[in-house]
Amino acid sequence: GSWTFEWRILREDAGWFLVQGRTEYPAERDYLNLWIVQLDQDGRAEEFTEWYMPRPHGG
């Protein structure tokens, strides 16, 4: 199967990022994602927390 993923940065502050995403699986369901990411000086993730919420497809 195929899937799509869209995301956008909601907030950036001193190396912390709040990111909203949506993953869509055409034959199944959608997932809304919320990530909190802290990057180190090299731009690599130092901390990562994810929440997701399943939604009926097309919801």
C-alpha positions as a printed Julia matrix, in Angstrom:
59×3 Matrix{Float64}:
   0.0    0.0    0.0
   0.84   3.62  -0.2
   0.63   6.43   2.31
   1.17  10.19   2.52
   2.61  12.37   5.25
   2.26  16.12   5.69
   3.83  18.22   8.42
   4.4   21.8    9.52
   6.36  23.49  12.26
   3.97  25.18  14.69
   6.57  26.72  16.98
  10.34  27.05  17.26
  12.11  28.34  20.37
  15.8   27.95  21.34
  16.3   24.62  19.58
  12.87  23.22  20.52
  10.35  22.5   17.77
   6.63  21.73  17.95
   5.59  19.88  14.79
   2.1   18.89  13.64
   1.76  16.05  11.15
  -0.86  13.95   9.44
  -0.29  10.47   8.06
  -2.88   9.06   5.66
  -3.23   5.41   4.74
  -5.84   5.4    1.92
  -7.39   2.02   2.7
  -7.28   2.34   6.49
  -7.27   5.45   8.65
  -5.53   8.74   9.24
  -3.27   9.67  12.14
  -2.73  13.14  13.53
   0.75  13.55  15.02
   2.25  16.03  17.45
   6.0   16.01  18.03
   8.21  17.91  20.43
  11.81  17.8   19.23
  14.96  19.32  20.7
  17.94  19.59  18.37
  21.58  19.64  19.47
  24.19  22.04  18.04
  24.76  19.71  15.06
  21.05  19.69  14.17
  20.46  16.15  15.4
  17.5   15.22  17.57
  18.54  15.18  21.21
  15.03  14.65  22.61
  11.88  13.46  20.86
   8.34  12.97  22.14
   5.41  11.92  19.94
   1.68  11.8   20.45
  -0.68  10.44  17.83
  -4.43  10.15  17.44
  -6.03   7.68  15.04
  -8.96   9.06  13.06
 -11.38   7.34  10.71
 -10.24   7.69   7.11
 -11.34  10.97   5.61
 -12.18  12.42   9.06
